[in-house]
Amino acid sequence: MNCEMENQAELEEKTRLINQVLELQHTLEDLSSRVDAVKEENLKLKSENQVLGQYIENLMSASSVFQTTDTKSKRK
């Protein structure tokens, strides 16, 4: 009977460990999916930032406020 109880305890421990491993695998899969989603979002935002940066540069070059001026000609 003692051997049977030990076998039962070992079986319960193995079952618990297997369940823990499976739970950790699911957690890892979820984290991996999240990392992939964040990487994709990061690439999208980088692209948007480049577009916005170019747009701002174009606006600045088209605006007289940001153009360099010749200070000698204004002193006359």
All heavy atoms as a GROMACS GRO file, in nm:
protein
  611
    1MET      N    1   0.082  -0.120   0.000
    1MET     CA    2   0.000   0.000   0.000
    1MET      C    3   0.086   0.125   0.000
    1MET      O    4   0.052   0.224  -0.064
    1MET     CB    5  -0.092  -0.002   0.122
    1MET     CG    6  -0.178   0.119   0.130
    1MET     SD    7  -0.340   0.069   0.176
    1MET     CE    8  -0.418   0.223   0.183
    2ASN      N    9   0.200   0.120   0.069
    2ASN     CA   10   0.291   0.234   0.074
    2ASN      C   11   0.346   0.264  -0.065
    2ASN      O   12   0.358   0.379  -0.105
    2ASN     CB   13   0.404   0.206   0.173
    2ASN     CG   14   0.484   0.332   0.204
    2ASN    OD1   15   0.437   0.442   0.181
    2ASN    ND2   16   0.603   0.315   0.256
    3CYS      N   17   0.379   0.160  -0.140
    3CYS     CA   18   0.431   0.175  -0.275
    3CYS      C   19   0.324   0.236  -0.366
    3CYS      O   20   0.352   0.318  -0.452
    3CYS     CB   21   0.476   0.039  -0.328
    3CYS     SG   22   0.550   0.045  -0.492
    4GLU      N   23   0.201   0.192  -0.344
    4GLU     CA   24   0.090   0.244  -0.423
    4GLU      C   25   0.069   0.393  -0.396
    4GLU      O   26   0.044   0.471  -0.488
    4GLU     CB   27  -0.037   0.166  -0.387
    4GLU     CG   28  -0.148   0.182  -0.487
    4GLU     CD   29  -0.264   0.091  -0.453
    4GLU    OE1   30  -0.247  -0.032  -0.451
    4GLU    OE2   31  -0.372   0.147  -0.428
    5MET      N   32   0.084   0.436  -0.272
    5MET     CA   33   0.070   0.577  -0.236
    5MET      C   34   0.183   0.660  -0.297
    5MET      O   35   0.162   0.772  -0.343
    5MET     CB   36   0.067   0.594  -0.084
    5MET     CG   37  -0.061   0.542  -0.022
    5MET     SD   38  -0.062   0.555   0.157
    5MET     CE   39  -0.078   0.729   0.179
    6GLU      N   40   0.305   0.602  -0.296
    6GLU     CA   41   0.419   0.672  -0.358
    6GLU      C   42   0.397   0.688  -0.508
    6GLU      O   43   0.426   0.794  -0.565
    6GLU     CB   44   0.549   0.596  -0.330
    6GLU     CG   45   0.599   0.607  -0.188
    6GLU     CD   46   0.727   0.528  -0.165
    6GLU    OE1   47   0.788   0.480  -0.263
    6GLU    OE2   48   0.765   0.514  -0.047
    7ASN      N   49   0.348   0.584  -0.573
    7ASN     CA   50   0.320   0.591  -0.716
    7ASN      C   51   0.212   0.696  -0.745
    7ASN      O   52   0.223   0.770  -0.843
    7ASN     CB   53   0.275   0.455  -0.769
    7ASN     CG   54   0.391   0.357  -0.781
    7ASN    OD1   55   0.506   0.396  -0.782
    7ASN    ND2   56   0.358   0.229  -0.789
    8GLN      N   57   0.112   0.700  -0.659
    8GLN     CA   58   0.006   0.800  -0.676
    8GLN      C   59   0.061   0.941  -0.659
    8GLN      O   60   0.030   1.031  -0.736
    8GLN     CB   61  -0.107   0.774  -0.575
    8GLN     CG   62  -0.224   0.869  -0.586
    8GLN     CD   63  -0.300   0.854  -0.716
    8GLN    OE1   64  -0.301   0.747  -0.778
    8GLN    NE2   65  -0.363   0.962  -0.760
    9ALA      N   66   0.148   0.960  -0.560
    9ALA     CA   67   0.208   1.091  -0.536
    9ALA      C   68   0.297   1.132  -0.653
    9ALA      O   69   0.296   1.248  -0.696
    9ALA     CB   70   0.288   1.089  -0.406
   10GLU      N   71   0.374   1.035  -0.705
   10GLU     CA   72   0.459   1.063  -0.822
   10GLU      C   73   0.375   1.099  -0.943
   10GLU      O   74   0.408   1.192  -1.018
   10GLU     CB   75   0.547   0.942  -0.854
   10GLU     CG   76   0.663   0.923  -0.760
   10GLU     CD   77   0.748   0.802  -0.796
   10GLU    OE1   78   0.736   0.750  -0.910
   10GLU    OE2   79   0.827   0.760  -0.710
   11LEU      N   80   0.265   1.027  -0.962
   11LEU     CA   81   0.177   1.053  -1.075
   11LEU      C   82   0.115   1.193  -1.064
   11LEU      O   83   0.108   1.267  -1.162
   11LEU     CB   84   0.068   0.946  -1.081
   11LEU     CG   85  -0.030   0.957  -1.198
   11LEU    CD1   86   0.043   0.946  -1.331
   11LEU    CD2   87  -0.137   0.851  -1.187
   12GLU      N   88   0.073   1.230  -0.944
   12GLU     CA   89   0.017   1.363  -0.923
   12GLU      C   90   0.121   1.472  -0.947
   12GLU      O   91   0.091   1.575  -1.006
   12GLU     CB   92  -0.040   1.374  -0.780
   12GLU     CG   93  -0.168   1.295  -0.762
   12GLU     CD   94  -0.216   1.297  -0.618
   12GLU    OE1   95  -0.155   1.365  -0.533
   12GLU    OE2   96  -0.317   1.229  -0.590
   13GLU      N   97   0.244   1.446  -0.901
   13GLU     CA   98   0.352   1.544  -0.922
   13GLU      C   99   0.384   1.557  -1.071
   13GLU      O  100   0.401   1.669  -1.122
   13GLU     CB  101   0.476   1.502  -0.844
   13GLU     CG  102   0.594   1.594  -0.860
   13GLU     CD  103   0.573   1.732  -0.801
   13GLU    OE1  104   0.476   1.756  -0.727
   13GLU    OE2  105   0.656   1.821  -0.833
   14LYS      N  106   0.389   1.445  -1.142
   14LYS     CA  107   0.414   1.451  -1.287
   14LYS      C  108   0.302   1.525  -1.359
   14LYS      O  109   0.328   1.606  -1.448
   14LYS     CB  110   0.427   1.309  -1.344
   14LYS     CG  111   0.558   1.242  -1.312
   14LYS     CD  112   0.564   1.102  -1.370
   14LYS     CE  113   0.693   1.033  -1.333
   14LYS     NZ  114   0.699   0.896  -1.386
   15THR      N  115   0.179   1.498  -1.320
   15THR     CA  116   0.065   1.566  -1.380
   15THR      C  117   0.072   1.715  -1.354
   15THR      O  118   0.048   1.797  -1.444
   15THR     CB  119  -0.067   1.508  -1.324
   15THR    OG1  120  -0.071   1.368  -1.352
   15THR    CG2  121  -0.187   1.576  -1.387
   16ARG      N  122   0.107   1.752  -1.232
   16ARG     CA  123   0.119   1.894  -1.197
   16ARG      C  124   0.229   1.959  -1.280
   16ARG      O  125   0.210   2.069  -1.334
   16ARG     CB  126   0.149   1.908  -1.047
   16ARG     CG  127   0.148   2.052  -0.998
   16ARG     CD  128   0.193   2.062  -0.853
   16ARG     NE  129   0.335   2.032  -0.837
   16ARG     CZ  130   0.435   2.116  -0.867
   16ARG    NH1  131   0.410   2.235  -0.918
   16ARG    NH2  132   0.561   2.080  -0.848
   17LEU      N  133   0.342   1.892  -1.293
   17LEU     CA  134   0.454   1.948  -1.371
   17LEU      C  135   0.418   1.959  -1.519
   17LEU      O  136   0.451   2.058  -1.584
   17LEU     CB  137   0.579   1.862  -1.353
   17LEU     CG  138   0.646   1.871  -1.216
   17LEU    CD1  139   0.759   1.768  -1.206
   17LEU    CD2  140   0.698   2.010  -1.189
   18ILE      N  141   0.350   1.860  -1.571
   18ILE     CA  142   0.309   1.865  -1.712
   18ILE      C  143   0.214   1.982  -1.735
   18ILE      O  144   0.228   2.058  -1.832
   18ILE     CB  145   0.244   1.732  -1.755
   18ILE    CG1  146   0.351   1.624  -1.766
   18ILE    CG2  147   0.167   1.747  -1.886
   18ILE    CD1  148   0.297   1.484  -1.786
   19ASN      N  149   0.119   2.000  -1.644
   19ASN     CA  150   0.026   2.113  -1.656
   19ASN      C  151   0.099   2.246  -1.647
   19ASN      O  152   0.067   2.341  -1.719
   19ASN     CB  153  -0.083   2.103  -1.549
   19ASN     CG  154  -0.182   1.993  -1.578
   19ASN    OD1  155  -0.202   1.955  -1.693
   19ASN    ND2  156  -0.245   1.942  -1.475
   20GLN      N  157   0.198   2.253  -1.560
   20GLN     CA  158   0.276   2.376  -1.545
   20GLN      C  159   0.355   2.404  -1.673
   20GLN      O  160   0.361   2.518  -1.720
   20GLN     CB  161   0.370   2.365  -1.425
   20GLN     CG  162   0.438   2.495  -1.390
   20GLN     CD  163   0.523   2.482  -1.264
   20GLN    OE1  164   0.548   2.374  -1.214
   20GLN    NE2  165   0.568   2.595  -1.214
   21VAL      N  166   0.415   2.300  -1.730
   21VAL     CA  167   0.490   2.316  -1.855
   21VAL      C  168   0.398   2.363  -1.968
   21VAL      O  169   0.432   2.453  -2.044
   21VAL     CB  170   0.562   2.184  -1.893
   21VAL    CG1  171   0.610   2.187  -2.038
   21VAL    CG2  172   0.677   2.156  -1.800
   22LEU      N  173   0.280   2.302  -1.976
   22LEU     CA  174   0.185   2.343  -2.080
   22LEU      C  175   0.141   2.488  -2.062
   22LEU      O  176   0.131   2.563  -2.160
   22LEU     CB  177   0.063   2.250  -2.079
   22LEU     CG  178   0.088   2.107  -2.125
   22LEU    CD1  179  -0.036   2.021  -2.103
   22LEU    CD2  180   0.131   2.104  -2.271
   23GLU      N  181   0.118   2.527  -1.938
   23GLU     CA  182   0.080   2.666  -1.911
   23GLU      C  183   0.192   2.761  -1.950
   23GLU      O  184   0.168   2.866  -2.012
   23GLU     CB  185   0.047   2.682  -1.763
   23GLU     CG  186  -0.001   2.820  -1.727
   23GLU     CD  187  -0.036   2.833  -1.579
   23GLU    OE1  188  -0.063   2.732  -1.514
   23GLU    OE2  189  -0.034   2.948  -1.531
   24LEU      N  190   0.316   2.723  -1.918
   24LEU     CA  191   0.431   2.807  -1.956
   24LEU      C  192   0.448   2.814  -2.108
   24LEU      O  193   0.484   2.919  -2.161
   24LEU     CB  194   0.558   2.756  -1.889
   24LEU     CG  195   0.565   2.775  -1.737
   24LEU    CD1  196   0.686   2.702  -1.679
   24LEU    CD2  197   0.570   2.923  -1.702
   25GLN      N  198   0.420   2.705  -2.176
   25GLN     CA  199   0.428   2.705  -2.323
   25GLN      C  200   0.325   2.801  -2.382
   25GLN      O  201   0.354   2.876  -2.475
   25GLN     CB  202   0.405   2.564  -2.378
   25GLN     CG  203   0.525   2.475  -2.367
   25GLN     CD  204   0.498   2.334  -2.422
   25GLN    OE1  205   0.384   2.289  -2.425
   25GLN    NE2  206   0.603   2.267  -2.464
   26HIS      N  207   0.204   2.799  -2.327
   26HIS     CA  208   0.100   2.891  -2.375
   26HIS      C  209   0.140   3.036  -2.347
   26HIS      O  210   0.119   3.124  -2.431
   26HIS     CB  211  -0.035   2.859  -2.311
   26HIS     CG  212  -0.094   2.729  -2.356
   26HIS    ND1  213  -0.116   2.698  -2.487
   26HIS    CD2  214  -0.135   2.621  -2.285
   26HIS    CE1  215  -0.169   2.577  -2.496
   26HIS    NE2  216  -0.180   2.527  -2.375
   27THR      N  217   0.196   3.059  -2.230
   27THR     CA  218   0.242   3.193  -2.196
   27THR      C  219   0.350   3.239  -2.293
   27THR      O  220   0.348   3.353  -2.340
   27THR     CB  221   0.294   3.198  -2.051
   27THR    OG1  222   0.190   3.158  -1.962
   27THR    CG2  223   0.342   3.337  -2.013
   28LEU      N  224   0.443   3.151  -2.324
   28LEU     CA  225   0.550   3.183  -2.418
   28LEU      C  226   0.494   3.213  -2.557
   28LEU      O  227   0.536   3.309  -2.623
   28LEU     CB  228   0.651   3.069  -2.424
   28LEU     CG  229   0.770   3.088  -2.516
   28LEU    CD1  230   0.851   3.211  -2.477
   28LEU    CD2  231   0.858   2.964  -2.516
   29GLU      N  232   0.396   3.134  -2.600
   29GLU     CA  233   0.333   3.158  -2.730
   29GLU      C  234   0.264   3.295  -2.732
   29GLU      O  235   0.274   3.369  -2.829
   29GLU     CB  236   0.231   3.048  -2.761
   29GLU     CG  237   0.294   2.914  -2.794
   29GLU     CD  238   0.191   2.802  -2.805
   29GLU    OE1  239   0.070   2.828  -2.785
   29GLU    OE2  240   0.232   2.689  -2.832
   30ASP      N  241   0.195   3.326  -2.623
   30ASP     CA  242   0.127   3.457  -2.613
   30ASP      C  243   0.228   3.570  -2.617
   30ASP      O  244   0.207   3.672  -2.685
   30ASP     CB  245   0.044   3.466  -2.485
   30ASP     CG  246  -0.076   3.372  -2.486
   30ASP    OD1  247  -0.114   3.325  -2.596
   30ASP    OD2  248  -0.131   3.345  -2.377
   31LEU      N  249   0.337   3.556  -2.542
   31LEU     CA  250   0.439   3.660  -2.541
   31LEU      C  251   0.505   3.675  -2.678
   31LEU      O  252   0.532   3.786  -2.723
   31LEU     CB  253   0.544   3.630  -2.434
   31LEU     CG  254   0.499   3.647  -2.290
   31LEU    CD1  255   0.607   3.596  -2.194
   31LEU    CD2  256   0.465   3.791  -2.259
   32SER      N  257   0.529   3.564  -2.743
   32SER     CA  258   0.590   3.567  -2.876
   32SER      C  259   0.498   3.638  -2.975
   32SER      O  260   0.544   3.720  -3.056
   32SER     CB  261   0.618   3.424  -2.923
   32SER     OG  262   0.676   3.425  -3.050
   33SER      N  263   0.369   3.610  -2.967
   33SER     CA  264   0.272   3.677  -3.053
   33SER      C  265   0.270   3.826  -3.024
   33SER      O  266   0.262   3.909  -3.116
   33SER     CB  267   0.133   3.618  -3.033
   33SER     OG  268   0.129   3.484  -3.074
   34ARG      N  269   0.276   3.861  -2.898
   34ARG     CA  270   0.275   4.002  -2.859
   34ARG      C  271   0.399   4.073  -2.912
   34ARG      O  272   0.391   4.186  -2.961
   34ARG     CB  273   0.266   4.014  -2.706
   34ARG     CG  274   0.270   4.154  -2.655
   34ARG     CD  275   0.145   4.231  -2.690
   34ARG     NE  276   0.152   4.366  -2.636
   34ARG     CZ  277   0.126   4.475  -2.705
   34ARG    NH1  278   0.084   4.467  -2.829
   34ARG    NH2  279   0.138   4.593  -2.650
   35VAL      N  280   0.515   4.008  -2.902
   35VAL     CA  281   0.639   4.067  -2.954
   35VAL      C  282   0.628   4.090  -3.104
   35VAL      O  283   0.666   4.196  -3.155
   35VAL     CB  284   0.761   3.977  -2.920
   35VAL    CG1  285   0.884   4.017  -3.000
   35VAL    CG2  286   0.792   3.983  -2.771
   36ASP      N  287   0.573   3.994  -3.175
   36ASP     CA  288   0.556   4.009  -3.320
   36ASP      C  289   0.464   4.126  -3.352
   36ASP      O  290   0.491   4.204  -3.444
   36ASP     CB  291   0.501   3.880  -3.381
   36ASP     CG  292   0.602   3.767  -3.382
   36ASP    OD1  293   0.724   3.795  -3.368
   36ASP    OD2  294   0.560   3.650  -3.395
   37ALA      N  295   0.356   4.138  -3.275
   37ALA     CA  296   0.262   4.248  -3.298
   37ALA      C  297   0.328   4.383  -3.269
   37ALA      O  298   0.308   4.480  -3.343
   37ALA     CB  299   0.138   4.230  -3.210
   38VAL      N  300   0.408   4.390  -3.164
   38VAL     CA  301   0.476   4.515  -3.129
   38VAL      C  302   0.580   4.550  -3.235
   38VAL      O  303   0.594   4.666  -3.273
   38VAL     CB  304   0.539   4.505  -2.989
   38VAL    CG1  305   0.633   4.621  -2.962
   38VAL    CG2  306   0.430   4.499  -2.882
   39LYS      N  307   0.651   4.451  -3.286
   39LYS     CA  308   0.748   4.476  -3.393
   39LYS      C  309   0.678   4.532  -3.517
   39LYS      O  310   0.727   4.626  -3.579
   39LYS     CB  311   0.822   4.346  -3.431
   39LYS     CG  312   0.930   4.305  -3.335
   39LYS     CD  313   0.999   4.178  -3.384
   39LYS     CE  314   1.107   4.133  -3.291
   39LYS     NZ  315   1.171   4.008  -3.338
   40GLU      N  316   0.564   4.473  -3.551
   40GLU     CA  317   0.489   4.519  -3.668
   40GLU      C  318   0.441   4.663  -3.647
   40GLU      O  319   0.452   4.748  -3.737
   40GLU     CB  320   0.370   4.426  -3.691
   40GLU     CG  321   0.296   4.452  -3.818
   40GLU     CD  322   0.187   4.349  -3.841
   40GLU    OE1  323   0.211   4.229  -3.820
   40GLU    OE2  324   0.077   4.390  -3.882
   41GLU      N  325   0.390   4.692  -3.528
   41GLU     CA  326   0.344   4.827  -3.497
   41GLU      C  327   0.461   4.925  -3.500
   41GLU      O  328   0.447   5.038  -3.548
   41GLU     CB  329   0.277   4.828  -3.358
   41GLU     CG  330   0.224   4.963  -3.316
   41GLU     CD  331   0.103   5.011  -3.396
   41GLU    OE1  332   0.042   4.930  -3.469
   41GLU    OE2  333   0.071   5.130  -3.385
   42ASN      N  334   0.576   4.882  -3.450
   42ASN     CA  335   0.696   4.967  -3.451
   42ASN      C  336   0.736   5.003  -3.594
   42ASN      O  337   0.766   5.119  -3.623
   42ASN     CB  338   0.809   4.895  -3.378
   42ASN     CG  339   0.932   4.982  -3.363
   42ASN    OD1  340   0.923   5.102  -3.348
   42ASN    ND2  341   1.049   4.919  -3.366
   43LEU      N  342   0.736   4.906  -3.682
   43LEU     CA  343   0.770   4.933  -3.823
   43LEU      C  344   0.670   5.030  -3.886
   43LEU      O  345   0.709   5.121  -3.960
   43LEU     CB  346   0.773   4.802  -3.902
   43LEU     CG  347   0.891   4.710  -3.874
   43LEU    CD1  348   0.874   4.578  -3.948
   43LEU    CD2  349   1.022   4.775  -3.913
   44LYS      N  350   0.543   5.011  -3.854
   44LYS     CA  351   0.439   5.100  -3.907
   44LYS      C  352   0.462   5.242  -3.857
   44LYS      O  353   0.454   5.338  -3.935
   44LYS     CB  354   0.302   5.048  -3.862
   44LYS     CG  355   0.187   5.131  -3.908
   44LYS     CD  356   0.056   5.075  -3.854
   44LYS     CE  357  -0.056   5.173  -3.872
   44LYS     NZ  358  -0.175   5.136  -3.797
   45LEU      N  359   0.491   5.257  -3.729
   45LEU     CA  360   0.512   5.390  -3.673
   45LEU      C  361   0.639   5.455  -3.728
   45LEU      O  362   0.641   5.576  -3.752
   45LEU     CB  363   0.517   5.383  -3.519
   45LEU     CG  364   0.384   5.349  -3.451
   45LEU    CD1  365   0.406   5.328  -3.302
   45LEU    CD2  366   0.281   5.456  -3.476
   46LYS      N  367   0.743   5.376  -3.749
   46LYS     CA  368   0.865   5.431  -3.809
   46LYS      C  369   0.836   5.487  -3.948
   46LYS      O  370   0.883   5.595  -3.984
   46LYS     CB  371   0.975   5.322  -3.818
   46LYS     CG  372   1.050   5.300  -3.692
   46LYS     CD  373   1.161   5.198  -3.715
   46LYS     CE  374   1.240   5.172  -3.590
   46LYS     NZ  375   1.348   5.075  -3.611
   47SER      N  376   0.759   5.412  -4.024
   47SER     CA  377   0.723   5.455  -4.159
   47SER      C  378   0.641   5.584  -4.153
   47SER      O  379   0.665   5.678  -4.229
   47SER     CB  380   0.644   5.345  -4.229
   47SER     OG  381   0.600   5.388  -4.355
   48GLU      N  382   0.544   5.589  -4.062
   48GLU     CA  383   0.464   5.710  -4.047
   48GLU      C  384   0.550   5.828  -4.004
   48GLU      O  385   0.530   5.941  -4.051
   48GLU     CB  386   0.352   5.687  -3.944
   48GLU     CG  387   0.242   5.595  -3.995
   48GLU     CD  388   0.136   5.567  -3.890
   48GLU    OE1  389   0.139   5.628  -3.781
   48GLU    OE2  390   0.050   5.483  -3.917
   49ASN      N  391   0.645   5.805  -3.916
   49ASN     CA  392   0.735   5.912  -3.872
   49ASN      C  393   0.818   5.966  -3.988
   49ASN      O  394   0.841   6.086  -3.997
   49ASN     CB  395   0.826   5.864  -3.760
   49ASN     CG  396   0.756   5.860  -3.626
   49ASN    OD1  397   0.651   5.919  -3.609
   49ASN    ND2  398   0.817   5.792  -3.530
   50GLN      N  399   0.863   5.877  -4.076
   50GLN     CA  400   0.940   5.921  -4.192
   50GLN      C  401   0.854   6.009  -4.282
   50GLN      O  402   0.899   6.112  -4.331
   50GLN     CB  403   0.994   5.801  -4.269
   50GLN     CG  404   1.109   5.731  -4.198
   50GLN     CD  405   1.155   5.608  -4.275
   50GLN    OE1  406   1.083   5.554  -4.358
   50GLN    NE2  407   1.276   5.562  -4.244
   51VAL      N  408   0.731   5.967  -4.304
   51VAL     CA  409   0.640   6.045  -4.389
   51VAL      C  410   0.614   6.181  -4.325
   51VAL      O  411   0.621   6.285  -4.393
   51VAL     CB  412   0.507   5.968  -4.411
   51VAL    CG1  413   0.402   6.057  -4.475
   51VAL    CG2  414   0.530   5.844  -4.496
   52LEU      N  415   0.586   6.182  -4.195
   52LEU     CA  416   0.561   6.309  -4.127
   52LEU      C  417   0.686   6.398  -4.127
   52LEU      O  418   0.675   6.520  -4.144
   52LEU     CB  419   0.514   6.284  -3.983
   52LEU     CG  420   0.373   6.227  -3.969
   52LEU    CD1  421   0.346   6.191  -3.824
   52LEU    CD2  422   0.270   6.325  -4.021
   53GLY      N  423   0.802   6.339  -4.107
   53GLY     CA  424   0.927   6.416  -4.110
   53GLY      C  425   0.948   6.481  -4.246
   53GLY      O  426   0.986   6.599  -4.254
   54GLN      N  427   0.923   6.408  -4.351
   54GLN     CA  428   0.937   6.462  -4.486
   54GLN      C  429   0.835   6.572  -4.509
   54GLN      O  430   0.865   6.676  -4.567
   54GLN     CB  431   0.920   6.351  -4.590
   54GLN     CG  432   0.948   6.395  -4.731
   54GLN     CD  433   1.092   6.441  -4.750
   54GLN    OE1  434   1.185   6.373  -4.708
   54GLN    NE2  435   1.111   6.556  -4.811
   55TYR      N  436   0.714   6.551  -4.461
   55TYR     CA  437   0.608   6.651  -4.475
   55TYR      C  438   0.647   6.780  -4.403
   55TYR      O  439   0.632   6.890  -4.458
   55TYR     CB  440   0.477   6.594  -4.418
   55TYR     CG  441   0.361   6.691  -4.421
   55TYR    CD1  442   0.300   6.725  -4.541
   55TYR    CD2  443   0.312   6.746  -4.304
   55TYR    CE1  444   0.193   6.814  -4.544
   55TYR    CE2  445   0.206   6.834  -4.306
   55TYR     CZ  446   0.146   6.868  -4.426
   55TYR     OH  447   0.041   6.955  -4.428
   56ILE      N  448   0.700   6.768  -4.282
   56ILE     CA  449   0.743   6.886  -4.206
   56ILE      C  450   0.857   6.957  -4.277
   56ILE      O  451   0.859   7.080  -4.286
   56ILE     CB  452   0.782   6.846  -4.062
   56ILE    CG1  453   0.657   6.806  -3.984
   56ILE    CG2  454   0.854   6.959  -3.990
   56ILE    CD1  455   0.683   6.741  -3.851
   57GLU      N  456   0.952   6.881  -4.328
   57GLU     CA  457   1.063   6.942  -4.403
   57GLU      C  458   1.011   7.019  -4.523
   57GLU      O  459   1.056   7.131  -4.551
   57GLU     CB  460   1.161   6.835  -4.449
   57GLU     CG  461   1.256   6.786  -4.342
   57GLU     CD  462   1.355   6.685  -4.396
   57GLU    OE1  463   1.392   6.692  -4.515
   57GLU    OE2  464   1.397   6.598  -4.317
   58ASN      N  465   0.916   6.961  -4.594
   58ASN     CA  466   0.858   7.028  -4.711
   58ASN      C  467   0.786   7.156  -4.670
   58ASN      O  468   0.797   7.258  -4.739
   58ASN     CB  469   0.763   6.935  -4.786
   58ASN     CG  470   0.836   6.822  -4.855
   58ASN    OD1  471   0.957   6.828  -4.876
   58ASN    ND2  472   0.763   6.717  -4.888
   59LEU      N  473   0.712   7.150  -4.560
   59LEU     CA  474   0.643   7.270  -4.513
   59LEU      C  475   0.743   7.378  -4.473
   59LEU      O  476   0.723   7.496  -4.502
   59LEU     CB  477   0.553   7.237  -4.393
   59LEU     CG  478   0.424   7.163  -4.421
   59LEU    CD1  479   0.353   7.129  -4.290
   59LEU    CD2  480   0.333   7.246  -4.510
   60MET      N  481   0.847   7.338  -4.404
   60MET     CA  482   0.948   7.435  -4.360
   60MET      C  483   1.019   7.498  -4.479
   60MET      O  484   1.046   7.618  -4.478
   60MET     CB  485   1.047   7.369  -4.264
   60MET     CG  486   0.987   7.336  -4.129
   60MET     SD  487   1.096   7.243  -4.021
   60MET     CE  488   1.230   7.356  -3.997
   61SER      N  489   1.050   7.419  -4.579
   61SER     CA  490   1.120   7.474  -4.695
   61SER      C  491   1.028   7.564  -4.777
   61SER      O  492   1.074   7.657  -4.844
   61SER     CB  493   1.178   7.363  -4.782
   61SER     OG  494   1.076   7.286  -4.839
   62ALA      N  495   0.899   7.541  -4.771
   62ALA     CA  496   0.805   7.623  -4.847
   62ALA      C  497   0.766   7.750  -4.772
   62ALA      O  498   0.714   7.844  -4.832
   62ALA     CB  499   0.679   7.542  -4.878
   63SER      N  500   0.791   7.756  -4.644
   63SER     CA  501   0.750   7.871  -4.563
   63SER      C  502   0.863   7.972  -4.554
   63SER      O  503   0.978   7.939  -4.529
   63SER     CB  504   0.712   7.823  -4.423
   63SER     OG  505   0.688   7.934  -4.339
   64SER      N  506   0.828   8.098  -4.569
   64SER     CA  507   0.929   8.204  -4.560
   64SER      C  508   0.977   8.223  -4.416
   64SER      O  509   1.084   8.280  -4.393
   64SER     CB  510   0.873   8.334  -4.615
   64SER     OG  511   0.761   8.374  -4.538
   65VAL      N  512   0.902   8.179  -4.319
   65VAL     CA  513   0.940   8.194  -4.178
   65VAL      C  514   1.070   8.119  -4.149
   65VAL      O  515   1.154   8.164  -4.071
   65VAL     CB  516   0.828   8.142  -4.085
   65VAL    CG1  517   0.872   8.141  -3.940
   65VAL    CG2  518   0.703   8.225  -4.104
   66PHE      N  519   1.089   8.006  -4.216
   66PHE     CA  520   1.205   7.923  -4.190
   66PHE      C  521   1.319   7.945  -4.289
   66PHE      O  522   1.421   7.878  -4.282
   66PHE     CB  523   1.165   7.775  -4.189
   66PHE     CG  524   1.069   7.742  -4.079
   66PHE    CD1  525   0.935   7.721  -4.107
   66PHE    CD2  526   1.112   7.733  -3.948
   66PHE    CE1  527   0.845   7.691  -4.006
   66PHE    CE2  528   1.023   7.703  -3.846
   66PHE     CZ  529   0.890   7.683  -3.874
   67GLN      N  530   1.303   8.039  -4.380
   67GLN     CA  531   1.409   8.066  -4.477
   67GLN      C  532   1.516   8.154  -4.413
   67GLN      O  533   1.486   8.238  -4.329
   67GLN     CB  534   1.351   8.137  -4.601
   67GLN     CG  535   1.247   8.055  -4.675
   67GLN     CD  536   1.303   7.925  -4.730
   67GLN    OE1  537   1.415   7.922  -4.779
   67GLN    NE2  538   1.227   7.819  -4.719
   68THR      N  539   1.640   8.135  -4.454
   68THR     CA  540   1.747   8.221  -4.406
   68THR      C  541   1.734   8.357  -4.471
   68THR      O  542   1.693   8.369  -4.587
   68THR     CB  543   1.885   8.160  -4.436
   68THR    OG1  544   1.896   8.144  -4.577
   68THR    CG2  545   1.903   8.027  -4.366
   69THR      N  546   1.770   8.458  -4.396
   69THR     CA  547   1.761   8.594  -4.450
   69THR      C  548   1.897   8.657  -4.449
   69THR      O  549   1.984   8.622  -4.370
   69THR     CB  550   1.664   8.680  -4.366
   69THR    OG1  551   1.710   8.681  -4.231
   69THR    CG2  552   1.523   8.626  -4.372
   70ASP      N  553   1.914   8.754  -4.536
   70ASP     CA  554   2.040   8.830  -4.542
   70ASP      C  555   2.025   8.950  -4.451
   70ASP      O  556   1.952   9.044  -4.482
   70ASP     CB  557   2.066   8.872  -4.687
   70ASP     CG  558   2.201   8.939  -4.703
   70ASP    OD1  559   2.277   8.940  -4.603
   70ASP    OD2  560   2.228   8.989  -4.813
   71THR      N  561   2.093   8.951  -4.337
   71THR     CA  562   2.077   9.057  -4.238
   71THR      C  563   2.138   9.189  -4.287
   71THR      O  564   2.092   9.295  -4.249
   71THR     CB  565   2.143   9.019  -4.103
   71THR    OG1  566   2.279   8.985  -4.126
   71THR    CG2  567   2.070   8.901  -4.041
   72LYS      N  568   2.237   9.185  -4.374
   72LYS     CA  569   2.299   9.310  -4.426
   72LYS      C  570   2.200   9.388  -4.512
   72LYS      O  571   2.195   9.510  -4.504
   72LYS     CB  572   2.424   9.277  -4.508
   72LYS     CG  573   2.538   9.226  -4.424
   72LYS     CD  574   2.658   9.197  -4.511
   72LYS     CE  575   2.771   9.141  -4.428
   72LYS     NZ  576   2.886   9.105  -4.509
   73SER      N  577   2.121   9.321  -4.590
   73SER     CA  578   2.028   9.390  -4.678
   73SER      C  579   1.916   9.455  -4.598
   73SER      O  580   1.857   9.553  -4.641
   73SER     CB  581   1.972   9.298  -4.784
   73SER     OG  582   1.895   9.195  -4.723
   74LYS      N  583   1.882   9.402  -4.482
   74LYS     CA  584   1.776   9.460  -4.400
   74LYS      C  585   1.824   9.584  -4.325
   74LYS      O  586   1.744   9.665  -4.283
   74LYS     CB  587   1.725   9.357  -4.299
   74LYS     CG  588   1.639   9.249  -4.360
   74LYS     CD  589   1.576   9.166  -4.253
   74LYS     CE  590   1.477   9.070  -4.316
   74LYS     NZ  591   1.404   8.996  -4.215
   75ARG      N  592   1.951   9.601  -4.305
   75ARG     CA  593   2.004   9.714  -4.228
   75ARG      C  594   2.006   9.843  -4.307
   75ARG      O  595   2.027   9.949  -4.251
   75ARG     CB  596   2.145   9.682  -4.179
   75ARG     CG  597   2.145   9.577  -4.070
   75ARG     CD  598   2.285   9.558  -4.017
   75ARG     NE  599   2.286   9.453  -3.916
   75ARG     CZ  600   2.393   9.403  -3.864
   75ARG    NH1  601   2.512   9.446  -3.902
   75ARG    NH2  602   2.387   9.309  -3.773
   76LYS      N  603   1.989   9.842  -4.434
   76LYS     CA  604   1.998   9.961  -4.518
   76LYS      C  605   1.902  10.064  -4.481
   76LYS      O  606   1.818  10.101  -4.434
   76LYS     CB  607   1.981   9.927  -4.665
   76LYS     CG  608   2.099   9.851  -4.717
   76LYS     CD  609   2.079   9.831  -4.864
   76LYS     CE  610   2.196   9.757  -4.924
   76LYS     NZ  611   2.181   9.732  -5.063
   0.00000   0.00000   0.00000
